[in-house]
Structure formats: C-alpha cells, structure tokens
Amino acid sequence: MLPNRMQLSRTVEEQLKKLKGYTGVTPNVSARIAFFRSIESDYIYDPTTDYATNGSLTLDKITWLGQTQEITELLLKHTYPELEGKQLQQAWAAHVEHGISSLRNIKSITNFISYL
C-alpha cells in the first residue's frame, strides 16, 4: 500500500497552491479530484520512468486522501498490482499531475464547481 507520508512534484504543488488561491479549495482536496479525473481518463503511469516526488509539501496519506483513501489504494493496486510503497506513491503522484492539467486554468470557485 501507499506509504504513510507522501509528496508530489514541485510543479504540481505550485499548481495546487495557485488553484487554492483562485478557488479556496485546499491542495489535498484538489489532488483527490485530479487523481480521479486522471483515473477516469484511462491514463496509465509508466513505472519504468523515475517520477520525481521532490515537493516540499509532505503530508500524511490520510490528509492527502481523506475519505477516499481506501478506494484510491484499491484503484492503484488494481491498476498497478506489481507496485508497492514508493513506486505506488509515484504512480499516485503521476496521476495527480496528469489530472491537475485539466484543472489548472480554473480561476474561480464557480468555474471549479461547474467543471466538476
């Protein structure tokens, strides 16, 4: 399963912080939405690439995932049965990065809600 402490890339963190500034939606909630948008789009993480999780925002997985923790971990294990620990975290982070690309141009909470 996922490690207890997780982080994203610096680029994604910056995008999540900007989105919070525009909408007031916290980075952990935006990350959850981005993850599920990516899963819905059939994006597949390539585990042979070394995905950098070099951000400074390191949070507990319960903070990142909230009530979606179980389903997030199940989806990741179903999609990537060969991955564990840090590699599974990298898959999660890659999905968040992929999903946030569809949210990065949102400039207000109204747009955010209508986009969902």
N, C-alpha and C positions, 0 to 999 in steps of 0.2 A: 504494500500500500504506500500511499504518499508519506513523506517524512513529516514530522511534527512542525518543523519550521520551513517555510517556503518563501521564495522570492521570484521576481520576474526580471526581465532585462531593464536596463536604464531607460531605453527608448519607450518601452511600454509603460513604465512608471510615469514618465513625463506626460504621455498621452492621457493616462488615467487622472493625473493631477489637473491637467488642463480641462478635461471633461468635468471634473468636480467643480472647478472654478466657474464653468459655464452653467452647469445644471444643479450643483449642490449634491449630486449623487456621489457617495463615497467610493474610493478606488476598489474596495473589496466587492461592493455590490456591482459596480461596472465590470469588474473582472469576471464575476459569475455570469453576467449577461453575455459578455464577449465569448466566454468559453462555450456556452450553449449555442450561440449563433454559429460558432465555428463547427461544432459537432453537427448541427443541422445542415451545414453546407457540404458535408462529406469530406472536409479537409482531412488529410492523413499526414501526421508527423513522420518524418524520416529519421529513425533512431541512429542512422549512421552519421548524421551531421552532429557536430558538437554545438548544441544550442546554449548560448551564454545566459546564465541567470545571474547577472552581475549588478543588479539593482541594490539600492541601499535600504529599501523598504522590505524588511524581513518580518513576516507575521506568522503566527500560529496558523496551522491549516484550518482550524475551526473558525478563525477570524476571516481568512480568505474565503472559505467555502460556506460557512454558516449552516443553515438547514439543508443545503444542497450537498453536504459532504458525502453522504453515503451514495447517492446517485452519481455524483461526479467520479468517485473512486470506482464504482461499478462500471461506468461507461469507459473509463480509462483502461481498466483491467480487461474488459470485453474487447476493446479495440486494439489494445497492445498487451496481450497475455504474456509476452516474453520479457516485458519491462518490470523493473522493481525500483523502489527507492528514488534515488536522484534522477535516474532516467525517466521514471514516471512523472516526476516533478517537471522535468524538461518538456515532456510531451504536453502536460497541462499548460505550462508557460507558453509553449508554441501555439497552442490552441487559443489562449487568451490574446496573444499578439495577432493571430490571424483574425479573430473575431472583433478586436478593437478597431481594425482598419475600417469596418463598416460604421463605426460609431464616432470616429474622430472629428467629423465635420459638424457634429451637432453642437449648436450654440445656445440652446435654452432647454429648460425642463419640459416645456410644451413640445418642442421638437423631439426630445428624447422619448417622451411618453407616446407620441403619435408614431414614432418609428418602431416601437415595440409592437 
